[in-house]
Amino acid sequence: MKLSTKTRYAMRFMVFLAEHHGQGWIAMKEIAAEEGISKKYLEQVVSPLTGAGLLEVKRGVAGGFKLAREPEQITLADIMAVSEDGLELMQCLTEFSACSNMDGCVSKNIWSGLQGAINDYLRSRTLADVISQ
């Protein structure tokens, strides 16, 4: 399983904002420079995060980004769900017609257990947890 670059950059962006939480608006160019990520690419990454209510945006010279909630209230699952368009490892775990072997599939329990462990971990970890390590 590979996570997309979009997800990795979304995590880095959100962790950066969590580390600077309470310090006001932070410009995209500052985050891009500090994280070594293209500003153009970050613009694509933050749009869904803003749409999901995880970020606040202020336009203009004194504008920038900040977390929409406290770092303790934003889980890694919140970020992953937006950047990966869901948290499903395999279609067969959410779509009953995804596989013709659904009824006799012996490995579905394996994938279901792995999916549960990943979801539990992501839901139990917040941005505050990440920055406190």
Disulfide bonds with the S-S distance in Angstrom:
none
